[in-house]
């Protein structure tokens, strides 16, 4: 048939410059992972999915397209219309980085990577909030387990969406996966900024060692009490103060509701890190949830961004509190996002840049934080739990060597490696094949809901997306291998063992 001939010609043009065969093991022999095996890296993908990955990552390496992605989205919708534009997104960027639009659509993908390849998921309802504030509140009727219909604003609806995500993790992963939540989707920006300001002023005023000065000791009740005082409120009129207090109460209630539900379902929750003008509030409330719900098992995990100069200090203090109060400590370690935004804001507002000065300094911070947590894990058996999230191959090699040096149990639920869906499969599936716990951050939601998330992720990971040379080379190698071996119709739902 003509289409088959055209398809093979297209494949040959795409792959003509690529040598056949996978890579060889890195120097160092058995102590290093081999992330160059193309068949192992992409055995979870159909040939069509591989071609899509090659095309999408090729587009993403172009800085101009990433920088102006929001404009292209608006133009695409205007020119093509919503229906055609959504189909185009599902066939390309949405399909590459998002598992599906709803709970039912994502089930086959989760089953595939868990059952066939031992890779678990961080399920992420990819809602983005208008962090500038001032948006119109949307209302709607929602029905939850109680069977009652209640009219709530969209943040209340988002809370129930996060609860549904927890239920989905329980059902599809046998409680072995994670649910991610985004606190900026649960409160107005001004609410979080008010709490952040109060927390920072309180921390500066307290002497170390006193009750209120110890990291994490500032509870939700303390926050409300402090905000209600004239010296800490700073909101002008009584009406303004009442509105802020109401917003904080709603935020605390929503986070408590999510944590309580996760505890009842035995599902672990990762609280996303955000900008520095929100993060002190988020970290403080998350730590309070740890103190309450991590007494018997790790339920709540905080996220630590290693591009910040203060991260090691925060992690050390939080580990110390965990040890003192004997609760389980959970941390997801990432390099971090929002670099450009943070530096621009610091410059425009005249405060010190909170970001490490170089990529190397961030790498050093990342390694220091991971090492601190791994050594605490060794010293306090079973109490410290970590998700080592990242896409840098050298850092992953280093983390593997540290885990092996400390002789930590890689198959326990204490240590996970994590990467985003659609990126670095050569790390994820090779690690899983070697016996490590691995999770993919798996977003889901409608195209309209998820597009802001995709734009933000692309811009956050701009530097990495420009450096996907190896990943795209391995994809070409795997496509060439399949072409030569007659495996173009390879079915990842019925894979053969590598080497078979």
C-alpha positions as a printed NumPy array, in Angstrom:
array([[  0.   ,   0.   ,   0.   ],
       [  1.139,   3.538,  -0.752],
       [  0.972,   4.726,   2.864],
       [  3.317,   1.932,   3.986],
       [  5.867,   2.93 ,   1.341],
       [  5.646,   6.592,   2.386],
       [  5.977,   5.644,   6.059],
       [  9.132,   3.568,   5.451],
       [ 10.671,   6.336,   3.329],
       [  9.959,   8.817,   6.137],
       [ 11.577,   6.472,   8.657],
       [ 14.676,   6.059,   6.501],
       [ 15.092,   9.823,   6.061],
       [ 14.69 ,  10.386,   9.804],
       [ 17.161,   7.684,  10.776],
       [ 19.715,   7.718,   7.966],
       [ 22.448,   9.39 ,  10.023],
       [ 22.069,   7.175,  13.097],
       [ 24.28 ,   4.127,  13.728],
       [ 22.668,   0.866,  14.734],
       [ 22.959,  -0.444,  18.263],
       [ 22.763,   0.721,  21.839],
       [ 25.478,   2.326,  23.911],
       [ 28.034,   0.645,  26.072],
       [ 28.346,   0.805,  29.828],
       [ 29.84 ,   3.922,  31.327],
       [ 33.37 ,   3.787,  32.628],
       [ 33.57 ,   2.39 ,  36.092],
       [ 32.106,  -1.007,  35.306],
       [ 29.474,  -2.436,  37.623],
       [ 29.33 ,   0.623,  39.899],
       [ 27.676,   2.797,  37.245],
       [ 24.333,   2.457,  35.519],
       [ 24.218,   2.04 ,  31.75 ],
       [ 21.714,   4.552,  30.399],
       [ 22.61 ,   3.893,  26.753],
       [ 20.453,   0.828,  26.037],
       [ 17.857,   2.146,  23.588],
       [ 15.747,  -1.025,  23.607],
       [ 15.478,  -1.015,  27.39 ],
       [ 14.798,   2.725,  27.509],
       [ 11.863,   2.724,  25.06 ],
       [ 10.251,  -0.677,  25.397],
       [  7.216,   1.055,  26.952],
       [  6.485,   2.946,  23.71 ],
       [  4.899,   2.026,  20.416],
       [  6.711,   3.105,  17.254],
       [  4.124,   5.825,  16.729],
       [  4.768,   7.133,  20.247],
       [  8.506,   7.115,  19.612],
       [  8.089,   9.161,  16.445],
       [  5.885,  11.62 ,  18.296],
       [  8.482,  11.927,  21.079],
       [ 11.219,  12.609,  18.552],
       [  9.137,  15.297,  16.855],
       [  7.933,  16.99 ,  20.065],
       [ 11.343,  17.067,  21.759],
       [ 12.79 ,  18.429,  18.526],
       [ 10.329,  21.327,  18.694],
       [ 10.951,  21.846,  22.419],
       [ 14.685,  22.358,  21.923],
       [ 13.943,  25.543,  19.975],
       [ 14.1  ,  28.399,  22.467],
       [ 11.983,  30.748,  20.343],
       [  9.049,  28.301,  20.304],
       [  9.234,  27.723,  24.073],
       [  9.563,  31.413,  24.937],
       [  6.51 ,  32.319,  22.854],
       [  4.463,  29.169,  23.514],
       [  1.585,  31.084,  25.136],
       [  1.221,  33.246,  22.027],
       [  1.295,  30.2  ,  19.745],
       [ -1.429,  28.551,  21.827],
       [ -3.687,  31.612,  21.458],
       [ -3.014,  31.861,  17.719],
       [ -3.636,  28.124,  17.249],
       [ -6.996,  28.289,  18.998],
       [ -8.033,  31.359,  17.025],
       [ -7.022,  29.932,  13.634],
       [ -8.018,  26.283,  14.058],
       [-10.882,  26.56 ,  16.527],
       [-11.053,  24.655,  19.795],
       [-12.034,  21.251,  18.398],
       [ -9.303,  20.984,  15.753],
       [ -6.715,  22.609,  18.026],
       [ -7.441,  20.118,  20.814],
       [ -7.039,  17.21 ,  18.387],
       [ -3.694,  18.61 ,  17.255],
       [ -2.529,  18.948,  20.887],
       [ -3.582,  15.381,  21.732],
       [ -1.577,  14.109,  18.765],
       [  1.513,  16.071,  19.792],
       [  2.427,  17.965,  22.968],
       [ -0.524,  16.919,  25.115],
       [ -0.054,  13.292,  24.09 ],
       [  3.657,  13.457,  24.903],
       [  3.454,  14.947,  28.395],
       [ -0.079,  14.143,  29.632],
       [ -1.61 ,  10.719,  30.284],
       [ -5.219,  11.623,  29.483],
       [ -8.13 ,  13.947,  30.157],
       [ -9.798,  12.057,  32.995],
       [ -9.482,   9.172,  35.421],
       [-10.726,   6.551,  32.963],
       [ -8.383,   7.599,  30.148],
       [ -5.247,   7.328,  32.283],
       [ -5.907,   3.832,  33.651],
       [ -4.468,   1.871,  30.663],
       [ -1.243,   3.895,  30.718],
       [ -0.768,   3.43 ,  34.462],
       [ -1.428,  -0.29 ,  34.136],
       [  1.074,  -0.574,  31.283],
       [  4.051,   1.043,  32.994],
       [  3.343,  -0.513,  36.41 ],
       [  2.525,  -4.066,  35.402],
       [  4.962,  -4.47 ,  32.513],
       [  7.898,  -2.287,  33.534],
       [  7.744,  -1.719,  37.294],
       [  7.439,   2.084,  37.027],
       [  4.966,   3.75 ,  39.365],
       [  3.265,   7.15 ,  39.168],
       [  2.88 ,  10.5  ,  40.854],
       [ -0.628,  11.34 ,  39.714],
       [ -1.017,  15.063,  39.15 ],
       [ -4.296,  16.825,  38.428],
       [ -2.568,  19.551,  36.429],
       [ -4.586,  22.594,  37.401],
       [ -2.902,  25.998,  37.251],
       [ -4.116,  28.972,  39.266],
       [ -4.054,  32.595,  38.222],
       [ -1.237,  33.583,  40.534],
       [ -1.715,  37.28 ,  39.804],
       [ -5.061,  37.254,  41.565],
       [ -8.128,  39.288,  40.709],
       [ -9.804,  36.573,  38.611],
       [-13.51 ,  35.961,  38.684],
       [-14.522,  33.171,  41.016],
       [-16.315,  30.352,  39.27 ],
       [-19.068,  28.425,  41.008],
       [-20.722,  25.126,  40.297],
       [-22.551,  22.226,  41.816],
       [-20.302,  19.426,  42.999],
       [-21.253,  16.114,  44.535],
       [-18.921,  14.176,  46.798],
       [-19.114,  10.908,  48.766],
       [-21.74 ,  12.367,  51.1  ],
       [-24.167,  12.524,  48.181],
       [-24.875,  16.177,  48.926],
       [-24.654,  18.826,  46.231],
       [-22.94 ,  21.955,  47.471],
       [-22.333,  25.243,  45.65 ],
       [-18.636,  26.087,  46.04 ],
       [-16.022,  28.233,  44.384],
       [-13.505,  26.631,  42.058],
       [-10.879,  26.217,  44.803],
       [-13.321,  24.023,  46.667],
       [-13.857,  22.07 ,  43.459],
       [-10.082,  21.747,  43.071],
       [ -9.871,  20.303,  46.585],
       [-12.349,  17.597,  45.596],
       [-10.399,  16.997,  42.383],
       [ -7.287,  16.37 ,  44.484],
       [ -9.329,  13.983,  46.642],
       [-10.427,  12.145,  43.484],
       [ -6.758,  11.936,  42.485],
       [ -5.984,  10.272,  45.827],
       [ -8.811,   7.798,  45.214],
       [ -7.424,   7.098,  41.744],
       [ -3.956,   6.395,  43.144],
       [ -5.471,   3.973,  45.637],
       [ -7.422,   2.152,  42.931],
       [ -4.798,   1.995,  40.168],
       [ -1.553,   1.535,  42.131],
       [ -2.653,  -0.439,  45.194],
       [ -1.566,   2.586,  47.308],
       [  1.973,   2.285,  45.929],
       [  1.934,   5.524,  43.971],
       [  1.687,   9.183,  44.982],
       [ -0.786,  12.034,  44.539],
       [  0.524,  15.559,  43.924],
       [ -1.235,  18.689,  45.141],
       [ -0.657,  22.343,  44.288],
       [ -1.423,  24.679,  47.186],
       [ -1.756,  27.776,  44.979],
       [ -4.832,  26.079,  43.508],
       [ -6.399,  25.985,  46.991],
       [ -6.056,  29.636,  48.037],
       [ -5.922,  33.126,  46.616],
       [ -2.402,  34.445,  45.992],
       [ -2.89 ,  37.266,  48.488],
       [ -3.805,  34.731,  51.178],
       [ -0.566,  32.796,  50.701],
       [  1.502,  35.96 ,  50.474],
       [ -0.003,  37.262,  53.723],
       [  0.828,  34.031,  55.526],
       [  4.329,  34.008,  54.024],
       [  4.952,  37.561,  55.189],
       [  3.765,  36.772,  58.698],
       [  5.809,  33.544,  58.888],
       [  8.986,  35.312,  57.758],
       [  8.523,  38.174,  60.207],
       [  7.847,  35.742,  63.036],
       [ 10.94 ,  33.684,  62.183],
       [ 13.102,  36.801,  62.18 ],
       [ 11.711,  37.942,  65.522],
       [ 12.019,  34.659,  67.405],
       [ 15.213,  33.524,  69.086],
       [ 16.42 ,  30.03 ,  68.12 ],
       [ 15.364,  27.314,  70.529],
       [ 12.139,  28.924,  71.727],
       [  8.851,  27.171,  70.973],
       [  7.681,  29.51 ,  68.225],
       [ 11.158,  29.851,  66.758],
       [ 11.608,  26.156,  66.032],
       [ 10.951,  25.316,  62.381],
       [  7.548,  23.731,  61.929],
       [  6.24 ,  24.681,  65.36 ],
       [  4.071,  27.425,  63.897],
       [  0.732,  25.653,  63.582],
       [ -2.324,  26.664,  61.612],
       [ -3.952,  27.869,  64.828],
       [ -0.855,  29.951,  65.614],
       [ -0.976,  31.511,  62.147],
       [ -4.614,  32.517,  62.568],
       [ -3.954,  33.938,  66.026],
       [ -0.98 ,  35.969,  64.821],
       [ -2.764,  37.285,  61.743],
       [ -5.589,  38.521,  63.976],
       [ -3.256,  40.757,  66.014],
       [ -2.841,  44.408,  64.926],
       [  0.957,  44.24 ,  64.82 ],
       [  0.991,  41.192,  62.519],
       [ -2.192,  41.612,  60.524],
       [ -1.328,  44.719,  58.57 ],
       [ -4.45 ,  44.482,  56.436],
       [ -5.94 ,  47.894,  57.075],
       [ -9.668,  47.767,  57.734],
       [-11.395,  45.162,  59.878],
       [-13.257,  44.025,  56.765],
       [ -9.973,  43.366,  54.975],
       [ -8.601,  41.501,  57.996],
       [-11.74 ,  39.356,  58.257],
       [-11.466,  38.465,  54.567],
       [ -7.823,  37.396,  54.968],
       [ -8.6  ,  35.335,  58.066],
       [-11.463,  33.645,  56.222],
       [ -9.123,  32.818,  53.325],
       [ -6.524,  31.317,  55.666],
       [ -9.153,  29.252,  57.498],
       [-10.406,  27.903,  54.163],
       [ -6.861,  27.03 ,  53.059],
       [ -6.074,  25.193,  56.312],
       [ -9.396,  23.342,  56.153],
       [ -8.793,  22.263,  52.548],
       [ -5.267,  21.017,  53.262],
       [ -6.491,  19.181,  56.371],
       [ -9.333,  17.587,  54.391],
       [ -6.918,  16.348,  51.714],
       [ -4.406,  15.034,  54.267],
       [ -7.083,  13.262,  56.307],
       [ -8.488,  11.597,  53.191],
       [ -4.994,  10.505,  52.083],
       [ -4.333,   9.058,  55.54 ],
       [ -7.577,   7.095,  55.451],
       [ -6.751,   5.774,  51.973],
       [ -3.071,   5.13 ,  52.828],
       [ -1.961,   7.226,  49.833],
       [  1.136,   9.414,  49.963],
       [  0.766,  13.079,  48.994],
       [  3.516,  15.245,  47.497],
       [  2.997,  18.964,  48.142],
       [  4.457,  20.908,  45.216],
       [  6.954,  23.695,  45.856],
       [  6.228,  27.107,  44.385],
       [  7.621,  30.645,  44.245],
       [  9.527,  32.059,  47.216],
       [  6.735,  34.53 ,  48.005],
       [  4.377,  31.552,  48.499],
       [  6.765,  28.835,  49.671],
       [  7.256,  29.715,  53.372],
       [  3.483,  29.464,  53.866],
       [  3.286,  26.213,  51.901],
       [  6.262,  24.64 ,  53.678],
       [  5.013,  25.676,  57.109],
       [  1.522,  24.259,  56.586],
       [  2.92 ,  21.087,  54.972],
       [  5.232,  20.508,  57.911],
       [  2.302,  20.946,  60.268],
       [  0.472,  18.213,  58.326],
       [  3.546,  15.966,  58.633],
       [  3.518,  16.41 ,  62.404],
       [ -0.125,  15.349,  62.498],
       [ -0.41 ,  12.641,  59.832],
       [  3.11 ,  11.153,  59.618],
       [  3.134,   9.631,  63.1  ],
       [  2.606,   6.02 ,  61.98 ],
       [  3.592,   6.158,  58.303],
       [  4.772,   8.72 ,  55.743],
       [  1.701,  10.373,  54.2  ],
       [  2.76 ,  13.982,  53.565],
       [  5.924,  14.83 ,  51.585],
       [  7.269,  18.366,  51.269],
       [  9.149,  19.478,  48.146],
       [ 12.564,  21.141,  48.421],
       [ 13.961,  23.253,  45.572],
       [ 17.742,  23.08 ,  45.492],
       [ 18.266,  26.182,  43.386],
       [ 17.456,  28.158,  46.556],
       [ 20.351,  29.145,  48.809],
       [ 18.445,  28.25 ,  51.987],
       [ 17.363,  24.72 ,  51.05 ],
       [ 19.958,  22.715,  52.996],
       [ 19.267,  24.809,  56.095],
       [ 15.521,  24.133,  55.768],
       [ 15.941,  20.393,  55.199],
       [ 18.342,  20.056,  58.13 ],
       [ 15.947,  21.914,  60.435],
       [ 12.933,  19.882,  59.323],
       [ 14.816,  16.604,  59.751],
       [ 15.807,  17.724,  63.236],
       [ 12.182,  18.418,  64.138],
       [ 11.163,  15.04 ,  62.71 ],
       [ 13.751,  13.34 ,  64.909],
       [ 12.756,  15.332,  67.995],
       [  9.028,  14.641,  67.625],
       [  9.487,  11.157,  66.128],
       [  7.366,  11.573,  63.017],
       [  8.121,  10.227,  59.534],
       [  9.841,  12.717,  57.254],
       [  9.023,  12.763,  53.536],
       [ 10.837,  14.944,  51.026],
       [ 10.865,  15.285,  47.256],
       [ 14.14 ,  16.82 ,  46.087],
       [ 14.143,  18.868,  42.877],
       [ 16.459,  21.411,  41.302],
       [ 13.63 ,  23.914,  41.068],
       [ 11.669,  26.153,  38.787],
       [ 10.828,  29.851,  38.451],
       [ 14.504,  30.919,  38.162],
       [ 13.912,  33.791,  35.742],
       [ 10.815,  35.005,  37.578],
       [ 12.536,  34.894,  40.987],
       [ 15.576,  36.842,  39.826],
       [ 13.507,  39.46 ,  38.027],
       [ 11.349,  39.957,  41.107],
       [ 14.356,  40.207,  43.441],
       [ 15.946,  42.775,  41.152],
       [ 12.81 ,  44.872,  40.72 ],
       [ 11.968,  44.852,  44.452],
       [ 15.524,  45.342,  45.668],
       [ 16.03 ,  42.277,  47.859],
       [ 18.887,  39.71 ,  47.644],
       [ 18.65 ,  37.092,  44.91 ],
       [ 17.457,  33.862,  46.632],
       [ 18.806,  31.658,  43.821],
       [ 22.19 ,  29.935,  43.739],
       [ 24.52 ,  31.848,  41.446],
       [ 25.428,  28.992,  39.059],
       [ 24.228,  25.627,  37.8  ],
       [ 27.201,  24.045,  39.583],
       [ 26.171,  25.66 ,  42.88 ],
       [ 22.654,  24.247,  42.468],
       [ 24.124,  20.808,  41.735],
       [ 26.244,  21.029,  44.879],
       [ 23.165,  22.01 ,  46.906],
       [ 21.162,  19.161,  45.371],
       [ 23.842,  16.615,  46.281],
       [ 24.216,  18.025,  49.798],
       [ 20.467,  17.793,  50.426],
       [ 20.159,  14.262,  49.036],
       [ 23.227,  13.108,  50.964],
       [ 21.882,  14.631,  54.196],
       [ 18.597,  12.796,  53.784],
       [ 20.217,   9.482,  52.812],
       [ 22.552,   9.62 ,  55.808],
       [ 19.598,  10.415,  58.076],
       [ 17.793,   7.461,  56.525],
       [ 20.757,   5.241,  57.436],
       [ 20.851,   6.568,  60.998],
       [ 17.077,   6.482,  61.607],
       [ 15.957,   3.263,  59.972],
       [ 12.542,   3.618,  58.378],
       [ 11.832,   7.22 ,  59.412],
       [ 13.15 ,   9.196,  56.421],
       [ 11.638,   8.859,  52.939],
       [ 12.854,  10.531,  49.754],
       [ 11.891,  11.054,  46.125],
       [ 15.023,  11.976,  44.166],
       [ 13.474,  13.885,  41.266],
       [ 15.601,  15.017,  38.373],
       [ 16.656,  14.618,  34.753],
       [ 20.413,  15.083,  35.041],
       [ 22.183,  11.8  ,  34.246],
       [ 25.368,  12.638,  36.171],
       [ 23.373,  13.452,  39.306],
       [ 21.418,  10.194,  39.013],
       [ 24.703,   8.263,  38.7  ],
       [ 25.926,  10.01 ,  41.832],
       [ 22.723,   9.27 ,  43.785],
       [ 22.868,   5.579,  42.827],
       [ 26.476,   5.385,  44.027],
       [ 25.541,   7.043,  47.35 ],
       [ 22.653,   4.634,  47.907],
       [ 24.965,   1.708,  47.233],
       [ 27.75 ,   3.162,  49.391],
       [ 25.38 ,   3.508,  52.337],
       [ 23.938,   0.041,  51.624],
       [ 20.382,   1.322,  51.732],
       [ 17.487,  -0.956,  50.721],
       [ 16.588,   0.158,  47.196],
       [ 13.366,  -1.853,  47.006],
       [ 11.856,  -0.473,  50.204],
       [  9.286,   2.328,  49.975],
       [ 11.855,   4.781,  51.345],
       [ 13.721,   5.692,  48.139],
       [ 12.268,   6.639,  44.757],
       [ 13.716,   8.214,  41.643],
       [ 11.348,  10.462,  39.682],
       [ 11.087,  12.016,  36.231],
       [  8.355,  13.827,  34.32 ],
       [  6.169,  11.914,  31.888],
       [  7.526,  12.354,  28.368],
       [ 11.088,  13.044,  29.489],
       [ 14.147,  10.893,  30.247],
       [ 12.673,   7.442,  29.748],
       [ 16.245,   6.191,  29.375],
       [ 16.741,   7.058,  33.051],
       [ 13.362,   5.913,  34.372],
       [ 13.08 ,   2.506,  32.75 ],
       [ 16.757,   1.629,  33.155],
       [ 16.59 ,   2.402,  36.874],
       [ 13.424,   0.341,  37.246],
       [ 15.008,  -2.562,  35.381],
       [ 17.971,  -2.396,  37.782],
       [ 15.664,  -2.796,  40.77 ],
       [ 15.188,   0.798,  41.916],
       [ 11.807,   2.327,  42.749],
       [ 10.87 ,   4.79 ,  40.006],
       [  7.919,   7.137,  39.577],
       [  6.8  ,   9.148,  36.601],
       [  5.003,  12.421,  37.317],
       [  1.812,  11.81 ,  35.337],
       [ -0.403,  14.855,  34.712],
       [ -4.019,  14.531,  33.639],
       [ -6.837,  16.923,  32.868],
       [ -8.638,  18.426,  29.905],
       [ -6.619,  20.118,  27.176],
       [ -7.778,  23.565,  28.293],
       [ -6.912,  22.816,  31.93 ],
       [ -3.508,  21.323,  31.2  ],
       [ -2.149,  23.727,  28.553],
       [ -1.085,  26.363,  31.136],
       [  0.724,  23.575,  33.011],
       [  2.494,  22.447,  29.824],
       [  3.54 ,  25.993,  28.961],
       [  4.933,  26.537,  32.465],
       [  6.764,  23.198,  32.476],
       [  8.299,  23.894,  29.071],
       [  9.533,  27.284,  30.19 ],
       [ 10.804,  25.947,  33.536],
       [ 12.714,  23.156,  31.792],
       [ 13.902,  25.322,  28.895],
       [ 17.583,  24.596,  29.584],
       [ 17.051,  20.867,  29.771],
       [ 14.815,  20.696,  26.696],
       [ 17.551,  22.368,  24.693],
       [ 19.92 ,  19.56 ,  25.729],
       [ 17.917,  16.481,  24.727],
       [ 20.586,  15.438,  22.216],
       [ 21.238,  12.078,  23.863],
       [ 17.572,  11.313,  24.379],
       [ 16.747,  11.987,  20.738],
       [ 19.804,   9.999,  19.618],
       [ 18.608,   6.977,  21.62 ],
       [ 15.14 ,   7.316,  20.122],
       [ 16.619,   7.257,  16.618],
       [ 18.698,   4.227,  17.511],
       [ 15.62 ,   2.394,  18.778],
       [ 13.599,   3.313,  15.684],
       [ 16.424,   2.085,  13.454],
       [ 16.705,  -1.131,  15.468],
       [ 12.978,  -1.789,  15.112],
       [ 13.096,  -1.04 ,  11.393],
       [ 15.941,  -3.511,  10.83 ],
       [ 14.505,  -6.228,  13.11 ],
       [ 10.952,  -5.998,  11.776],
       [  9.53 ,  -4.697,  15.079],
       [  7.772,  -1.574,  13.828],
       [  4.499,  -2.991,  15.178],
       [  6.044,  -3.619,  18.61 ],
       [  3.365,  -3.873,  21.314],
       [  4.478,  -2.558,  24.738],
       [  1.457,  -4.222,  26.335],
       [  3.08 ,  -7.573,  25.535],
       [  6.829,  -6.865,  25.71 ],
       [  9.623,  -9.371,  25.358],
       [ 12.437,  -9.289,  27.929],
       [ 15.456,  -7.302,  26.792],
       [ 18.011,  -9.703,  25.43 ],
       [ 15.395, -12.277,  24.469]])
